[in-house]
Amino acid sequence: MISGIILAGGYATPSQVPIALLEFGKKTFIQHIVDAFYSAQVSDVVVVLGSAEEGTIQMSSWFEGKIVSHDHSNGGVMKSVCIGYDMLDQKELHGAMICPVQYPLMTQSLLVNVLQAYWKSNKKIVAPTYRGERGYPVIMNQSIIEETKSLPGKHDIESVLHQYDDRLLEFPTDEAGAILSVNSQSDFKEKIIQRRV
């Protein structure tokens, strides 16, 4: 089973609204990503908030998964991934699909393609690429996540992919949402126009 981890920390600039609460259509970024996970049959989902966002993002009315908070500055982003991973249902767990909330244009088709690529390959990590640029969501096998727990220092996801590049499968996608990272509402609108996605 592949479960989901959404990294939902961070504030938009300059509004200082949590990025998770920025809107695309009638839904927030976090709702779009959760819905995409559910539609791709990734039903066990953990949302990892930054400690600053704890209490500011109300999800109880529509989210059926687990919520945990962690300060990314304390141990790095991979520490947040590991904390989220430990909150997942460990029964038959094979790995985790990871997506930062800054990537709101996740779609069912993109997630299903990433899942299929993972199950068809012998690699421990799978990541989509759009026009040669690596994006999200990333699937990490449980063995990789467990190994990262003992790595010294702070690590982000990109540094882990670099360290384990011999166990990484990259596959091309035609969905620009895989690389469209957003840090503000205006930034989102501008990138939508540029990418025409």
FIZARO-584358 format. One record per residue (C-alpha): residue number from 1; residue in three letters; x, y, z. Coordinates in pm, whole numbers. Layout:
(NUM, 'ala', (X, Y, Z))
...
This chain:
(1, 'met', (0, 0, 0))
(2, 'ile', (114, 352, -79))
(3, 'ser', (-10, 620, 161))
(4, 'gly', (9, 998, 136))
(5, 'ile', (205, 1271, 312))
(6, 'ile', (122, 1635, 241))
(7, 'leu', (374, 1889, 367))
(8, 'ala', (151, 2186, 447))
(9, 'gly', (383, 2430, 622))
(10, 'gly', (471, 2775, 496))
(11, 'tyr', (317, 3119, 453))
(12, 'ala', (238, 3305, 133))
(13, 'thr', (419, 3629, 56))
(14, 'pro', (345, 3907, 121))
(15, 'ser', (1, 3827, 267))
(16, 'gln', (130, 3588, 535))
(17, 'val', (-169, 3360, 477))
(18, 'pro', (-83, 2990, 511))
(19, 'ile', (-7, 2857, 162))
(20, 'ala', (-242, 2567, 238))
(21, 'leu', (-530, 2818, 250))
(22, 'leu', (-461, 2989, -83))
(23, 'glu', (-744, 2927, -326))
(24, 'phe', (-776, 2767, -666))
(25, 'gly', (-1136, 2791, -783))
(26, 'lys', (-1365, 2726, -489))
(27, 'lys', (-1117, 2510, -298))
(28, 'thr', (-801, 2573, -102))
(29, 'phe', (-467, 2431, -212))
(30, 'ile', (-477, 2169, 61))
(31, 'gln', (-826, 2057, -40))
(32, 'his', (-720, 2018, -403))
(33, 'ile', (-426, 1797, -309))
(34, 'val', (-623, 1587, -61))
(35, 'asp', (-899, 1536, -318))
(36, 'ala', (-642, 1429, -579))
(37, 'phe', (-494, 1177, -335))
(38, 'tyr', (-836, 1034, -256))
(39, 'ser', (-935, 1016, -624))
(40, 'ala', (-617, 817, -695))
(41, 'gln', (-713, 572, -419))
(42, 'val', (-447, 700, -180))
(43, 'ser', (-680, 691, 116))
(44, 'asp', (-448, 698, 419))
(45, 'val', (-322, 1057, 424))
(46, 'val', (-128, 1256, 683))
(47, 'val', (-99, 1635, 667))
(48, 'val', (214, 1777, 829))
(49, 'leu', (169, 2139, 931))
(50, 'gly', (447, 2372, 1032))
(51, 'ser', (433, 2458, 1399))
(52, 'ala', (334, 2816, 1309))
(53, 'glu', (25, 2697, 1119))
(54, 'glu', (-99, 2474, 1400))
(55, 'gly', (-446, 2590, 1497))
(56, 'thr', (-485, 2820, 1195))
(57, 'ile', (-590, 2555, 943))
(58, 'gln', (-924, 2394, 1020))
(59, 'met', (-977, 2069, 829))
(60, 'ser', (-1194, 1862, 1061))
(61, 'ser', (-1513, 1924, 863))
(62, 'trp', (-1387, 1760, 541))
(63, 'phe', (-1059, 1577, 608))
(64, 'glu', (-1067, 1218, 731))
(65, 'gly', (-692, 1168, 774))
(66, 'lys', (-442, 1261, 1042))
(67, 'ile', (-282, 1598, 1115))
(68, 'val', (50, 1653, 1287))
(69, 'ser', (270, 1960, 1323))
(70, 'his', (648, 1999, 1303))
(71, 'asp', (883, 2294, 1271))
(72, 'his', (1074, 2233, 945))
(73, 'ser', (1368, 2433, 1080))
(74, 'asn', (1415, 2163, 1343))
(75, 'gly', (1561, 1875, 1146))
(76, 'gly', (1467, 1981, 794))
(77, 'val', (1187, 1883, 557))
(78, 'met', (1277, 1513, 562))
(79, 'lys', (1225, 1515, 938))
(80, 'ser', (869, 1630, 866))
(81, 'val', (832, 1348, 614))
(82, 'cys', (949, 1095, 872))
(83, 'ile', (711, 1232, 1135))
(84, 'gly', (425, 1208, 887))
(85, 'tyr', (533, 858, 787))
(86, 'asp', (526, 737, 1146))
(87, 'met', (164, 857, 1171))
(88, 'leu', (52, 640, 878))
(89, 'asp', (-116, 304, 918))
(90, 'gln', (185, 72, 908))
(91, 'lys', (-12, -241, 815))
(92, 'glu', (89, -346, 462))
(93, 'leu', (255, -5, 413))
(94, 'his', (501, -15, 123))
(95, 'gly', (589, 350, 95))
(96, 'ala', (462, 707, 86))
(97, 'met', (357, 951, -184))
(98, 'ile', (486, 1294, -80))
(99, 'cys', (361, 1631, -199))
(100, 'pro', (434, 1982, -66))
(101, 'val', (127, 2207, -48))
(102, 'gln', (301, 2455, -282))
(103, 'tyr', (208, 2219, -569))
(104, 'pro', (-172, 2253, -588))
(105, 'leu', (-222, 2130, -945))
(106, 'met', (-204, 1763, -856))
(107, 'thr', (-447, 1561, -1065))
(108, 'gln', (-582, 1210, -1045))
(109, 'ser', (-410, 1116, -1370))
(110, 'leu', (-70, 1246, -1256))
(111, 'leu', (-89, 1060, -926))
(112, 'val', (-209, 738, -1090))
(113, 'asn', (78, 756, -1340))
(114, 'val', (330, 801, -1059))
(115, 'leu', (180, 506, -874))
(116, 'gln', (188, 286, -1183))
(117, 'ala', (549, 381, -1255))
(118, 'tyr', (644, 288, -899))
(119, 'trp', (476, -53, -904))
(120, 'lys', (616, -141, -1248))
(121, 'ser', (975, -49, -1161))
(122, 'asn', (1228, -196, -923))
(123, 'lys', (1329, 146, -799))
(124, 'lys', (1280, 266, -442))
(125, 'ile', (1199, 626, -540))
(126, 'val', (987, 758, -827))
(127, 'ala', (951, 1121, -937))
(128, 'pro', (784, 1277, -1243))
(129, 'thr', (963, 1521, -1470))
(130, 'tyr', (813, 1791, -1690))
(131, 'arg', (1035, 1913, -1974))
(132, 'gly', (1336, 1780, -1789))
(133, 'glu', (1253, 1942, -1454))
(134, 'arg', (1188, 1711, -1161))
(135, 'gly', (865, 1762, -970))
(136, 'tyr', (601, 1608, -746))
(137, 'pro', (453, 1393, -613))
(138, 'val', (747, 1175, -515))
(139, 'ile', (704, 818, -395))
(140, 'met', (959, 685, -147))
(141, 'asn', (980, 324, -42))
(142, 'gln', (962, 266, 332))
(143, 'ser', (1326, 145, 335))
(144, 'ile', (1444, 484, 202))
(145, 'ile', (1241, 676, 457))
(146, 'glu', (1372, 458, 738))
(147, 'glu', (1730, 511, 618))
(148, 'thr', (1688, 889, 615))
(149, 'lys', (1603, 883, 985))
(150, 'ser', (1966, 806, 1063))
(151, 'leu', (2121, 1059, 823))
(152, 'pro', (2319, 1331, 1005))
(153, 'gly', (2218, 1694, 967))
(154, 'lys', (1917, 1850, 797))
(155, 'his', (1789, 1724, 464))
(156, 'asp', (1528, 1833, 213))
(157, 'ile', (1364, 1600, -36))
(158, 'glu', (1588, 1707, -324))
(159, 'ser', (1905, 1625, -131))
(160, 'val', (1769, 1279, -53))
(161, 'leu', (1687, 1220, -421))
(162, 'his', (2041, 1322, -508))
(163, 'gln', (2191, 1094, -244))
(164, 'tyr', (1986, 796, -361))
(165, 'asp', (1993, 870, -734))
(166, 'asp', (2093, 510, -811))
(167, 'arg', (1756, 401, -668))
(168, 'leu', (1556, 677, -836))
(169, 'leu', (1329, 646, -1140))
(170, 'glu', (1239, 965, -1322))
(171, 'phe', (966, 949, -1581))
(172, 'pro', (834, 1223, -1809))
(173, 'thr', (484, 1364, -1777))
(174, 'asp', (297, 1616, -1989))
(175, 'glu', (134, 1769, -1679))
(176, 'ala', (295, 2101, -1588))
(177, 'gly', (133, 2083, -1245))
(178, 'ala', (411, 1845, -1145))
(179, 'ile', (655, 2137, -1129))
(180, 'leu', (426, 2436, -1069))
(181, 'ser', (531, 2561, -725))
(182, 'val', (335, 2853, -580))
(183, 'asn', (411, 3085, -288))
(184, 'ser', (139, 3348, -324))
(185, 'gln', (-204, 3399, -484))
(186, 'ser', (-61, 3640, -744))
(187, 'asp', (226, 3402, -813))
(188, 'phe', (-30, 3128, -876))
(189, 'lys', (-230, 3338, -1124))
(190, 'glu', (86, 3443, -1309))
(191, 'lys', (211, 3087, -1344))
(192, 'ile', (-128, 2962, -1457))
(193, 'ile', (-120, 3219, -1740))
(194, 'gln', (242, 3137, -1831))
(195, 'arg', (191, 2761, -1833))
(196, 'arg', (-168, 2769, -1965))
(197, 'val', (-252, 2475, -1736))
